[in-house]
Amino acid sequence: MKPRVSLQDPALRNGNFSLRIVPVRSEDVGLYEAQVKYGTEVHSCHVELGVITVTLSPPSPVIESEMLLMSCNSSHRASLVETCWFHKEHLGPTSRTFCSLSGSLSILHPAMSDAGSWRCQLRYSDKETISATFNLQILGFDGPTSPVVYAAAGSAAD
């Protein structure tokens, strides 16, 4: 897993034996064990790493008005009950939520307003709820609705 894995050397002296993986990949799923030996004592802990994968079809960046399929899958072993997609959750009236039984969301004609923060939330039969956030980029025109722009003589026009 090198060079994606690191231990935080300064933190080791303070008893923090965290393992950092950047970036996490689907194949990193599994059980990890840490063993710390100090003198004659041996301490260990087990951590299971699960991974959520968000895929876009076509891949990002998405072209405005071309159909988009967003999929969200996880390594969790229970049965998927519901998938919810949240767009711009913390921006008040512009936020949107979509829920379905599958892990996918289709947007037939994506617009510039669909760009930004999206979160998929997966709810499972064992009551486990997990989520992932990603930033959707859309290539398109985000300008005035009128094709005429007025600018004062001597000023700049964008």
Contacts in CASP RR format, 6 or more apart in sequence:
PFRMAT RR
TARGET T0000
AUTHOR 0000-0000-0000
METHOD contacts of the structure
MODEL  1
MKPRVSLQDPALRNGNFSLRIVPVRSEDVGLYEAQVKYGTEVHSCHVELG
VITVTLSPPSPVIESEMLLMSCNSSHRASLVETCWFHKEHLGPTSRTFCS
LSGSLSILHPAMSDAGSWRCQLRYSDKETISATFNLQILGFDGPTSPVVY
AAAGSAAD
1 21 0 8 1.000
1 28 0 8 1.000
4 21 0 8 1.000
4 22 0 8 1.000
4 23 0 8 1.000
4 25 0 8 1.000
5 19 0 8 1.000
5 20 0 8 1.000
5 21 0 8 1.000
6 19 0 8 1.000
6 20 0 8 1.000
6 22 0 8 1.000
7 17 0 8 1.000
7 18 0 8 1.000
7 19 0 8 1.000
7 20 0 8 1.000
8 16 0 8 1.000
8 18 0 8 1.000
8 20 0 8 1.000
11 17 0 8 1.000
11 18 0 8 1.000
17 34 0 8 1.000
17 36 0 8 1.000
19 32 0 8 1.000
19 34 0 8 1.000
21 28 0 8 1.000
21 49 0 8 1.000
24 49 0 8 1.000
24 51 0 8 1.000
25 51 0 8 1.000
26 51 0 8 1.000
26 53 0 8 1.000
26 75 0 8 1.000
28 49 0 8 1.000
28 51 0 8 1.000
29 49 0 8 1.000
29 50 0 8 1.000
29 51 0 8 1.000
29 75 0 8 1.000
30 48 0 8 1.000
30 49 0 8 1.000
30 50 0 8 1.000
30 75 0 8 1.000
31 46 0 8 1.000
31 47 0 8 1.000
31 48 0 8 1.000
31 49 0 8 1.000
32 46 0 8 1.000
32 47 0 8 1.000
32 48 0 8 1.000
32 49 0 8 1.000
33 44 0 8 1.000
33 45 0 8 1.000
33 46 0 8 1.000
33 47 0 8 1.000
34 44 0 8 1.000
34 45 0 8 1.000
34 47 0 8 1.000
35 42 0 8 1.000
35 43 0 8 1.000
35 44 0 8 1.000
36 42 0 8 1.000
36 43 0 8 1.000
36 44 0 8 1.000
50 74 0 8 1.000
50 75 0 8 1.000
50 76 0 8 1.000
51 74 0 8 1.000
51 75 0 8 1.000
52 72 0 8 1.000
52 73 0 8 1.000
52 74 0 8 1.000
52 75 0 8 1.000
52 120 0 8 1.000
52 122 0 8 1.000
52 130 0 8 1.000
52 131 0 8 1.000
52 132 0 8 1.000
53 71 0 8 1.000
53 72 0 8 1.000
53 73 0 8 1.000
53 74 0 8 1.000
54 70 0 8 1.000
54 71 0 8 1.000
54 72 0 8 1.000
54 120 0 8 1.000
54 132 0 8 1.000
54 134 0 8 1.000
55 70 0 8 1.000
55 71 0 8 1.000
55 73 0 8 1.000
56 62 0 8 1.000
56 68 0 8 1.000
56 69 0 8 1.000
56 70 0 8 1.000
56 71 0 8 1.000
56 136 0 8 1.000
57 68 0 8 1.000
57 69 0 8 1.000
57 71 0 8 1.000
58 66 0 8 1.000
58 68 0 8 1.000
60 136 0 8 1.000
60 137 0 8 1.000
61 137 0 8 1.000
61 138 0 8 1.000
61 139 0 8 1.000
62 68 0 8 1.000
62 110 0 8 1.000
62 136 0 8 1.000
62 137 0 8 1.000
62 138 0 8 1.000
62 139 0 8 1.000
63 138 0 8 1.000
63 139 0 8 1.000
63 140 0 8 1.000
64 110 0 8 1.000
64 111 0 8 1.000
64 112 0 8 1.000
64 138 0 8 1.000
64 139 0 8 1.000
64 140 0 8 1.000
64 141 0 8 1.000
65 109 0 8 1.000
65 110 0 8 1.000
65 111 0 8 1.000
66 110 0 8 1.000
67 106 0 8 1.000
67 107 0 8 1.000
67 108 0 8 1.000
67 109 0 8 1.000
67 110 0 8 1.000
68 106 0 8 1.000
68 107 0 8 1.000
68 110 0 8 1.000
68 114 0 8 1.000
69 104 0 8 1.000
69 105 0 8 1.000
69 106 0 8 1.000
70 85 0 8 1.000
70 104 0 8 1.000
70 105 0 8 1.000
70 106 0 8 1.000
70 107 0 8 1.000
70 118 0 8 1.000
70 120 0 8 1.000
70 136 0 8 1.000
71 103 0 8 1.000
71 104 0 8 1.000
71 105 0 8 1.000
72 83 0 8 1.000
72 85 0 8 1.000
72 103 0 8 1.000
72 104 0 8 1.000
72 120 0 8 1.000
72 122 0 8 1.000
72 132 0 8 1.000
73 103 0 8 1.000
74 122 0 8 1.000
74 130 0 8 1.000
76 122 0 8 1.000
76 124 0 8 1.000
76 128 0 8 1.000
76 130 0 8 1.000
78 124 0 8 1.000
78 125 0 8 1.000
78 126 0 8 1.000
78 128 0 8 1.000
79 124 0 8 1.000
79 125 0 8 1.000
80 101 0 8 1.000
80 103 0 8 1.000
80 122 0 8 1.000
80 123 0 8 1.000
80 124 0 8 1.000
80 125 0 8 1.000
81 101 0 8 1.000
81 123 0 8 1.000
81 124 0 8 1.000
81 125 0 8 1.000
82 99 0 8 1.000
82 100 0 8 1.000
82 101 0 8 1.000
82 122 0 8 1.000
82 123 0 8 1.000
83 99 0 8 1.000
83 100 0 8 1.000
83 101 0 8 1.000
83 102 0 8 1.000
83 103 0 8 1.000
83 104 0 8 1.000
83 105 0 8 1.000
83 120 0 8 1.000
83 121 0 8 1.000
83 122 0 8 1.000
83 123 0 8 1.000
84 97 0 8 1.000
84 98 0 8 1.000
84 99 0 8 1.000
84 100 0 8 1.000
84 120 0 8 1.000
84 121 0 8 1.000
84 123 0 8 1.000
85 97 0 8 1.000
85 98 0 8 1.000
85 99 0 8 1.000
85 105 0 8 1.000
85 118 0 8 1.000
85 119 0 8 1.000
85 120 0 8 1.000
85 121 0 8 1.000
86 95 0 8 1.000
86 96 0 8 1.000
86 97 0 8 1.000
86 118 0 8 1.000
86 119 0 8 1.000
86 120 0 8 1.000
86 121 0 8 1.000
87 95 0 8 1.000
87 96 0 8 1.000
87 97 0 8 1.000
87 98 0 8 1.000
87 114 0 8 1.000
87 116 0 8 1.000
87 117 0 8 1.000
87 118 0 8 1.000
88 94 0 8 1.000
88 95 0 8 1.000
88 96 0 8 1.000
88 116 0 8 1.000
88 117 0 8 1.000
89 95 0 8 1.000
89 117 0 8 1.000
89 119 0 8 1.000
94 113 0 8 1.000
98 105 0 8 1.000
103 120 0 8 1.000
103 122 0 8 1.000
105 120 0 8 1.000
107 114 0 8 1.000
110 138 0 8 1.000
111 138 0 8 1.000
112 138 0 8 1.000
112 140 0 8 1.000
112 141 0 8 1.000
112 142 0 8 1.000
114 136 0 8 1.000
114 138 0 8 1.000
115 136 0 8 1.000
115 137 0 8 1.000
115 138 0 8 1.000
116 135 0 8 1.000
116 136 0 8 1.000
116 137 0 8 1.000
117 133 0 8 1.000
117 134 0 8 1.000
117 135 0 8 1.000
117 136 0 8 1.000
118 133 0 8 1.000
118 134 0 8 1.000
118 135 0 8 1.000
118 136 0 8 1.000
119 131 0 8 1.000
119 132 0 8 1.000
119 133 0 8 1.000
119 134 0 8 1.000
120 131 0 8 1.000
120 132 0 8 1.000
121 129 0 8 1.000
121 130 0 8 1.000
121 131 0 8 1.000
122 129 0 8 1.000
122 130 0 8 1.000
122 131 0 8 1.000
123 129 0 8 1.000
124 130 0 8 1.000
149 157 0 8 1.000
151 157 0 8 1.000
END
